[in-house]
Amino acid sequence: MIKTPLSTVIGGAFWTPGATILGSSSKNLSQLIKSLFSLGEQGFAYDPNDLTTLYQDAAGTIPVTAAGQPVGLMKDKSGCNNHASQTVSASRPILQRNATTGAYYLAFDGADDFLQTNNIDFTATDKVSLFAGVRKLSDATTAMLVELSIGGQAGNFYISAPHAANNRNYALYSRGSLLHSSAALAPANYLSPISNVINAKASISEDSQVLRIDGKQVAQSTTDQGTGNYGNYPLYIGRRAGTTLPFNGHLYGLIGIGRLTTDSETIALEKAIAKNTGVTLNV
């Protein structure tokens, strides 16, 4: 188990995209993603700081070139081609840039913005590791940061931000054949507006859900999740099934892979995402 102190938020530091130190090697986020998926595992990897992966339209014909432009297509860097798109122009998040760190992010309006993929087939695995760099702007209502499924089916997982109205938290939810297993709920210490690096790991067969915020484990659940593997569903980013629980905030990066990452992989990814998000990890 990795145990590290809670992070502090950068005040006047500048973002440097080059980046994460692991042992004696230095790798940026793109290199870490390539290494993470080197065996062809199922998953997804989205990096708003790589403008070559962003397009203003869902068809991918109009590149995103600057802050203030809508994002209708965000290409997957995992090699799995699980690209996320939005065909409705009014529901596209907007690319913005952090004035302090210099990093780009997607701004979701908390009303109708979201992206979705085609079905992603996770039926060969009952394990998942998720990473996200976020700035949560509101705790007023339950909000879905990312979810595999069209609204809570068996074999789904999600990260909520927050998990319930005025809860000031985050949560990881994972389940197999049981539809009402418990989530790993973070304490109500994350009052909006706040920037955080989230790592969530789950295993259906081990009845394990572990949630880390800013490099420290903050919640876990060992409640029975039932049996089976994850499903073959679309991935929704910023809204449940594209209809409810809209996320109000910023997304600096999102990665998911159908296995449990190693400690060294976890730390390296957290560090790389933290640089983009404007969070300092004391690891």
DOKEDO-514470 format. One record per residue (C-alpha): residue number from 0; residue in three letters; x, y, z. Coordinates in steps of 0.5 Angstrom, whole numbers, plus 500, padded with zeros to 3 digits. Layout:
// DOKEDO-514470
  seq  type    u    v    w
  NUM   Ala    X    Y    Z
...
END
This chain:
// DOKEDO-514470
  seq  type    u    v    w
    0   Met  500  500  500
    1   Ile  503  507  498
    2   Lys  502  512  504
    3   Thr  504  519  502
    4   Pro  502  526  506
    5   Leu  496  530  503
    6   Ser  498  535  498
    7   Thr  498  543  498
    8   Val  496  547  492
    9   Ile  501  551  488
   10   Gly  501  558  489
   11   Gly  505  562  484
   12   Ala  509  556  481
   13   Phe  509  555  473
   14   Trp  507  549  470
   15   Thr  513  545  467
   16   Pro  511  540  462
   17   Gly  517  536  462
   18   Ala  516  532  468
   19   Thr  516  526  472
   20   Ile  521  523  476
   21   Leu  521  516  477
   22   Gly  528  513  480
   23   Ser  533  516  475
   24   Ser  529  517  469
   25   Ser  524  523  467
   26   Lys  518  522  463
   27   Asn  513  526  461
   28   Leu  505  524  461
   29   Ser  505  522  454
   30   Gln  511  517  455
   31   Leu  508  515  462
   32   Ile  501  513  458
   33   Lys  505  509  452
   34   Ser  509  505  457
   35   Leu  502  504  461
   36   Phe  499  501  455
   37   Ser  505  497  452
   38   Leu  501  490  453
   39   Gly  495  493  449
   40   Glu  491  493  456
   41   Gln  484  496  455
   42   Gly  483  503  457
   43   Phe  483  510  455
   44   Ala  488  516  456
   45   Tyr  486  523  455
   46   Asp  490  529  456
   47   Pro  488  536  454
   48   Asn  495  539  454
   49   Asp  496  535  448
   50   Leu  492  540  443
   51   Thr  494  535  437
   52   Thr  489  530  440
   53   Leu  483  536  441
   54   Tyr  478  538  435
   55   Gln  472  543  435
   56   Asp  468  538  432
   57   Ala  466  531  433
   58   Ala  468  529  426
   59   Gly  475  531  428
   60   Thr  476  536  422
   61   Ile  477  543  426
   62   Pro  483  543  430
   63   Val  483  546  437
   64   Thr  488  551  437
   65   Ala  487  556  443
   66   Ala  484  557  449
   67   Gly  476  559  449
   68   Gln  475  554  443
   69   Pro  470  548  444
   70   Val  472  541  444
   71   Gly  468  536  440
   72   Leu  473  531  440
   73   Met  478  528  445
   74   Lys  482  523  442
   75   Asp  485  517  446
   76   Lys  492  516  447
   77   Ser  492  509  450
   78   Gly  492  506  443
   79   Cys  485  503  444
   80   Asn  482  508  440
   81   Asn  477  510  445
   82   His  476  517  443
   83   Ala  471  521  446
   84   Ser  466  526  443
   85   Gln  460  531  443
   86   Thr  456  532  437
   87   Val  451  537  440
   88   Ser  455  544  440
   89   Ala  452  547  446
   90   Ser  454  541  450
   91   Arg  461  541  449
   92   Pro  466  543  454
   93   Ile  471  549  453
   94   Leu  478  549  453
   95   Gln  481  554  458
   96   Arg  488  555  460
   97   Asn  490  556  468
   98   Ala  493  563  468
   99   Thr  498  561  474
  100   Thr  501  554  472
  101   Gly  500  555  464
  102   Ala  496  548  463
  103   Tyr  490  547  459
  104   Tyr  484  544  462
  105   Leu  477  542  459
  106   Ala  471  547  463
  107   Phe  465  543  464
  108   Asp  459  548  465
  109   Gly  455  544  471
  110   Ala  449  544  466
  111   Asp  449  540  460
  112   Asp  457  539  458
  113   Phe  459  532  457
  114   Leu  463  527  452
  115   Gln  462  520  451
  116   Thr  465  514  447
  117   Asn  463  508  443
  118   Asn  462  502  448
  119   Ile  469  500  451
  120   Asp  469  493  452
  121   Phe  472  491  459
  122   Thr  469  484  460
  123   Ala  475  481  460
  124   Thr  477  484  467
  125   Asp  474  485  473
  126   Lys  480  490  475
  127   Val  481  498  474
  128   Ser  485  504  475
  129   Leu  483  511  474
  130   Phe  487  517  475
  131   Ala  484  524  474
  132   Gly  486  531  475
  133   Val  480  536  477
  134   Arg  478  542  480
  135   Lys  471  542  483
  136   Leu  467  548  483
  137   Ser  461  546  486
  138   Asp  458  541  491
  139   Ala  451  543  491
  140   Thr  449  537  487
  141   Thr  451  530  486
  142   Ala  456  530  480
  143   Met  459  525  475
  144   Leu  466  526  473
  145   Val  467  519  469
  146   Glu  462  513  469
  147   Leu  463  507  465
  148   Ser  455  505  463
  149   Ile  449  508  461
  150   Gly  446  509  468
  151   Gly  448  504  474
  152   Gln  448  497  471
  153   Ala  452  491  473
  154   Gly  459  491  471
  155   Asn  460  499  472
  156   Phe  465  504  475
  157   Tyr  465  511  476
  158   Ile  468  517  480
  159   Ser  463  522  483
  160   Ala  465  529  484
  161   Pro  461  530  489
  162   His  458  524  491
  163   Ala  452  527  494
  164   Ala  449  534  495
  165   Asn  453  539  499
  166   Asn  458  533  501
  167   Arg  464  536  499
  168   Asn  467  530  497
  169   Tyr  469  525  492
  170   Ala  467  517  491
  171   Leu  469  511  487
  172   Tyr  464  506  486
  173   Ser  465  499  483
  174   Arg  460  493  482
  175   Gly  460  487  479
  176   Ser  453  483  479
  177   Leu  451  486  485
  178   Leu  447  493  484
  179   His  447  496  491
  180   Ser  455  495  493
  181   Ser  458  501  497
  182   Ala  462  506  495
  183   Ala  469  508  497
  184   Leu  467  515  500
  185   Ala  472  521  501
  186   Pro  471  525  508
  187   Ala  468  531  507
  188   Asn  474  535  507
  189   Tyr  474  537  500
  190   Leu  470  544  500
  191   Ser  469  547  493
  192   Pro  473  550  489
  193   Ile  479  546  490
  194   Ser  484  542  485
  195   Asn  486  535  487
  196   Val  489  529  483
  197   Ile  485  523  484
  198   Asn  487  515  484
  199   Ala  482  510  484
  200   Lys  483  503  484
  201   Ala  478  497  484
  202   Ser  477  489  484
  203   Ile  470  486  483
  204   Ser  473  479  485
  205   Glu  477  482  491
  206   Asp  471  486  493
  207   Ser  476  492  494
  208   Gln  475  499  492
  209   Val  481  504  494
  210   Leu  481  512  493
  211   Arg  487  516  494
  212   Ile  487  524  493
  213   Asp  493  528  492
  214   Gly  497  522  493
  215   Lys  494  519  500
  216   Gln  489  514  501
  217   Val  483  517  504
  218   Ala  477  512  503
  219   Gln  476  504  502
  220   Ser  471  499  501
  221   Thr  471  492  502
  222   Thr  463  491  501
  223   Asp  461  485  497
  224   Gln  461  487  489
  225   Gly  458  481  487
  226   Thr  461  477  481
  227   Gly  463  478  474
  228   Asn  467  483  470
  229   Tyr  466  490  468
  230   Gly  461  491  462
  231   Asn  461  493  455
  232   Tyr  459  500  456
  233   Pro  460  507  453
  234   Leu  464  512  458
  235   Tyr  461  518  460
  236   Ile  465  524  462
  237   Gly  462  530  466
  238   Arg  455  527  466
  239   Arg  451  521  467
  240   Ala  449  517  461
  241   Gly  449  524  458
  242   Thr  443  526  461
  243   Thr  443  527  469
  244   Leu  448  529  474
  245   Pro  453  534  471
  246   Phe  460  536  473
  247   Asn  461  543  474
  248   Gly  469  544  474
  249   His  475  543  470
  250   Leu  479  536  468
  251   Tyr  486  537  467
  252   Gly  487  529  465
  253   Leu  483  522  465
  254   Ile  486  515  465
  255   Gly  483  509  466
  256   Ile  486  502  465
  257   Gly  483  495  466
  258   Arg  488  492  471
  259   Leu  491  495  478
  260   Thr  497  499  477
  261   Thr  503  498  480
  262   Asp  506  503  486
  263   Ser  511  506  481
  264   Glu  506  507  476
  265   Thr  501  510  481
  266   Ile  506  515  484
  267   Ala  509  517  477
  268   Leu  502  518  474
  269   Glu  500  522  480
  270   Lys  506  526  479
  271   Ala  505  528  472
  272   Ile  498  529  473
  273   Ala  499  534  479
  274   Lys  504  538  475
  275   Asn  498  540  470
  276   Thr  493  540  475
  277   Gly  497  545  480
  278   Val  497  541  486
  279   Thr  504  539  489
  280   Leu  504  532  492
  281   Asn  509  531  498
  282   Val  511  524  496
END
